[in-house]
Amino acid sequence: MRLGVLDLGSNTVHLLLVDAHYGAAPIPASKLKMPLRLSEHLADDGSVAIGAVDKLIDFIARGQQLAEDMGATEIMSFATSAIREATNGEEVIDRVRGETGLTIEVLSGEDEARMTFLAVRRWFGWSSGRLLVLDIGGGSLELASGADEEPDVAVSVPLGAGRLTRDFCREDPPSPESIRELRKYARASIAQVAGRLRRVGEPRMAVATSKTFKQLARIAGAAPSSEGIHVRRVLRAEDVRALVPRLAGMSAAQRGKIPGVSEGRSEQMVAGATVAEAAMDLLEVDELVVCPWALREGIILNRMDGFGRDEG
């Protein structure tokens, strides 16, 4: 069946259309995205601005037309930390439902971590053993560890690259004092959950998902996306440690000219690299393997598992 997955992320709104069947890998058919960057552009009272909601409604309408044209039979829609934490999040969801007919499911941070972990497990398979999975979004950092498809521990920490850019990196380039405060905050936040992740067992493989990690790996020398999703890509702790001061010393415009860094993400790369360095250090990870699947694929796989159980 052809499914649509609408992801209201803290950085970007995505619509992914896939051909999905129980027991099979989802195959992308088409996609549409818009860099709304909700995590950086909330009002002072923590609400999503009316203008942003207008753009969201317009995007969903275009996405629904694309899904119809492409023969999709269902659109699953979900939102992450930006809508979850917005003071008017319920109003946004109600307006979307009223104007488009779509009901948006708001995922908890733990659910984000669980669904991402499922996608990573299915990508690497059982032979990968215990996995530690890290995902840096716009609003939060998700961490999960487990030896099965359901992680033993799944946590979410408010360390998204967009959120931290808004809160700590107001100058361009950021000042040494801002970087120091960002580093302290990131490390203190991760330290609060690191023990839970380490107590469940040593991972056989540590895995990174998300655009932030992919771009950091690309800067550090990983293969470009043009070489396909099956090329092995890694991000080493020593490379991240070298990248943080390098990126912090550049303006956003300069970072945007680095091969592999998108213009829309260039402002967030300092915060993202700082969180990546802190997580790898505190969790004692020397190398992260980059996984092409993440939250959206996890949502699809979980949905297909439900179809399989119903048919059984």
C-alpha positions in Angstrom: 0.0 0.0 0.0 1.1 3.6 -0.5 1.3 5.6 2.7 2.0 9.2 3.5 3.9 10.2 6.6 3.6 13.9 7.6 6.3 14.9 10.1 5.9 18.2 11.9 9.5 18.5 13.1 11.1 21.3 15.0 13.2 22.2 12.0 11.4 21.0 8.9 8.0 19.8 7.9 8.2 16.7 5.8 5.8 14.6 3.8 7.2 11.3 2.8 5.2 9.0 0.5 6.3 5.3 0.6 5.2 1.9 -0.7 5.0 -0.1 2.5 4.1 -3.7 3.2 4.3 -5.9 6.3 7.6 -7.6 6.5 9.2 -5.4 3.8 11.4 -2.3 3.8 9.4 0.9 3.0 10.3 2.2 -0.5 10.2 6.0 -1.0 7.9 7.1 -3.7 7.9 10.9 -3.4 8.5 13.6 -0.8 7.8 17.2 0.0 9.4 19.4 2.6 9.5 22.9 4.0 12.1 24.4 6.4 9.6 26.0 8.9 12.1 25.8 11.8 9.6 26.0 14.6 12.2 25.5 17.3 13.9 28.8 16.5 10.9 30.9 15.8 8.5 30.7 18.7 7.0 33.8 20.2 8.2 35.1 23.6 5.3 33.3 25.4 6.3 30.0 23.8 3.5 29.9 21.2 3.7 29.0 17.6 3.2 32.3 15.6 0.0 32.6 13.5 2.1 33.2 10.4 3.9 29.9 10.9 0.6 28.0 11.4 -0.7 29.6 8.1 2.4 28.3 6.3 1.9 24.9 7.9 -1.7 24.7 6.7 -0.7 25.7 3.2 2.0 23.0 3.2 -0.4 20.3 4.4 -2.9 21.2 1.7 -0.2 20.9 -1.0 0.9 17.6 0.6 -2.6 16.2 0.6 -2.9 17.1 -3.1 0.4 15.3 -3.8 -0.6 12.3 -1.8 -3.9 12.1 -3.7 -2.1 12.5 -7.1 0.4 9.7 -6.2 -2.3 7.3 -5.1 -1.7 7.3 -1.3 -4.5 5.7 0.7 -3.6 7.1 4.1 -1.6 10.0 5.6 -0.2 9.4 9.1 0.8 12.7 10.8 2.8 13.3 13.9 4.5 16.2 15.7 7.6 16.3 17.9 9.0 18.7 20.5 8.2 22.1 19.0 4.4 21.4 18.9 4.6 19.2 22.1 6.0 22.1 24.1 4.3 25.1 22.4 1.9 26.9 24.7 -0.7 26.9 21.9 0.1 23.4 20.6 -3.4 22.1 21.1 -4.8 25.1 19.3 -2.5 24.4 16.3 -3.6 20.8 16.2 -7.2 21.8 16.4 -6.8 24.3 13.6 -5.0 21.7 11.4 -7.8 19.2 12.0 -10.5 21.8 11.2 -8.9 23.1 8.0 -7.4 19.9 6.6 -9.1 17.0 8.3 -5.8 15.6 9.5 -5.4 14.5 13.1 -1.9 15.1 14.3 -0.5 12.7 16.9 1.9 14.4 19.3 4.7 12.1 20.2 6.4 12.1 23.6 10.1 12.3 23.6 10.3 8.7 24.8 8.1 7.7 21.8 10.4 9.5 19.4 13.4 7.6 20.9 11.6 4.3 20.7 10.4 4.7 17.1 13.8 5.8 16.0 15.4 2.8 17.7 13.0 0.5 15.9 14.1 1.9 12.5 17.7 1.5 13.4 17.3 -2.0 14.6 15.5 -3.0 11.4 18.2 -1.4 9.3 21.1 -3.1 10.9 19.4 -6.3 12.0 19.9 -8.7 14.9 23.5 -9.3 14.1 24.4 -5.8 15.3 23.7 -6.8 18.9 23.0 -4.2 21.5 22.5 -0.8 20.0 23.0 2.7 21.4 21.1 5.2 19.2 21.5 9.0 19.2 19.4 11.4 17.3 19.7 15.2 17.4 16.6 17.0 16.3 15.7 20.7 16.2 14.2 20.7 19.7 15.6 17.6 21.5 18.2 14.9 21.7 16.8 11.3 21.8 18.9 8.5 23.2 18.0 4.8 23.4 19.8 1.5 24.1 18.6 -2.1 23.8 19.3 -5.5 22.5 15.8 -6.1 21.1 13.4 -4.1 18.9 12.1 -2.4 22.0 14.8 -0.5 23.8 15.6 -1.1 27.4 16.0 2.7 27.9 14.6 5.5 25.8 15.0 9.1 26.9 14.6 12.6 25.5 16.7 15.6 26.6 16.0 19.3 25.6 19.2 19.6 23.5 18.0 20.1 20.0 20.2 22.1 17.7 17.6 24.7 16.9 16.6 25.2 20.5 20.2 25.6 21.7 21.0 28.0 18.8 18.1 30.2 19.8 19.1 30.1 23.5 22.9 30.3 23.4 24.2 31.2 19.9 22.7 34.7 19.4 25.9 36.1 18.0 27.3 35.2 14.6 29.8 33.7 15.1 29.0 32.8 18.7 31.3 34.3 21.4 33.6 32.0 23.4 31.5 32.8 26.5 28.4 31.5 24.6 30.1 28.4 23.6 31.3 27.7 27.1 27.8 28.2 28.5 26.3 25.9 25.8 28.9 23.3 26.5 28.2 23.3 30.2 24.5 23.1 29.7 24.7 20.2 27.2 27.1 18.2 29.4 25.1 18.7 32.6 21.9 17.6 30.8 23.4 14.5 29.3 25.1 13.6 32.5 21.6 13.3 34.2 20.6 10.4 31.9 24.0 8.9 31.0 24.0 6.5 33.9 20.6 5.0 32.9 21.9 4.2 29.4 25.2 2.8 30.6 23.7 0.6 33.2 21.7 -1.6 30.7 24.9 -2.8 29.1 27.8 -1.9 26.7 26.5 -1.4 23.2 28.0 -3.5 20.4 27.3 -0.6 18.0 26.6 3.1 18.5 24.5 4.6 15.8 23.6 8.2 14.8 20.5 9.3 12.9 19.3 12.8 11.9 20.4 15.5 9.6 22.8 17.0 12.1 24.8 13.9 12.5 24.8 13.2 8.8 26.2 16.6 8.0 28.8 16.4 10.7 29.9 13.0 9.3 30.0 14.6 5.8 32.2 17.5 7.0 34.5 14.9 8.6 35.0 13.1 5.3 32.1 10.6 5.0 30.8 9.8 1.5 28.3 12.3 0.0 24.6 11.4 -0.3 25.0 11.0 -4.0 26.8 7.7 -3.4 23.7 6.1 -2.0 22.2 5.1 1.3 24.1 1.7 1.6 27.6 3.2 1.8 29.0 2.9 5.3 29.4 6.3 7.0 30.9 7.0 10.4 31.6 9.9 12.7 34.5 9.6 15.0 34.8 11.4 18.4 38.2 12.8 17.5 36.7 14.4 14.4 33.8 15.9 16.3 36.3 17.4 18.9 38.2 19.1 16.1 35.0 20.3 14.4 33.5 22.2 17.3 36.1 25.0 17.5 36.4 25.1 13.7 32.7 25.6 13.2 32.4 28.0 16.1 35.0 30.2 14.6 33.0 30.6 11.4 30.0 32.7 10.5 26.8 31.0 9.5 27.5 32.1 5.9 30.9 30.5 6.0 29.6 27.2 7.4 27.0 27.1 4.7 29.7 26.9 2.1 31.2 23.7 3.5 30.4 20.8 1.3 27.6 18.8 2.9 26.2 21.6 5.0 22.8 22.9 3.9 22.3 26.6 4.1 19.2 26.2 6.2 21.2 24.2 8.8 24.4 26.3 8.9 23.3 28.4 11.9 22.6 25.2 13.9 25.9 23.3 13.2 27.8 24.8 16.2 25.1 23.7 18.7 24.7 20.4 17.0 28.4 19.6 17.0 28.6 20.7 20.7 25.8 18.3 21.7 27.4 15.5 19.6 30.7 15.9 21.2 29.2 16.0 24.7 27.1 12.9 24.1 30.0 10.9 22.6 32.3 11.9 25.4 29.9 11.2 28.4 28.6 8.0 26.9 32.2 6.9 26.0 31.5 6.4 22.3 34.5 6.5 20.0 32.6 6.0 16.7 29.1 6.5 15.5 27.8 4.6 12.5 25.3 6.8 10.5 21.9 5.2 9.8 19.8 6.4 6.9 16.6 5.4 8.6 15.2 7.4 11.5 11.9 8.5 13.1 9.7 8.5 10.0 10.8 5.0 9.0 10.2 3.9 12.5 6.6 5.2 12.4 6.0 3.4 9.1 7.4 0.1 10.3 5.4 0.3 13.5 2.3 0.9 11.4 3.0 -2.1 9.2 3.6 -4.3 12.2 0.1 -3.4 13.3 -1.3 -4.5 9.9 0.6 -7.7 10.2 -0.8 -8.4 13.7 -4.3 -7.7 12.4 -4.0 -10.0 9.5 -2.6 -12.7 11.8 
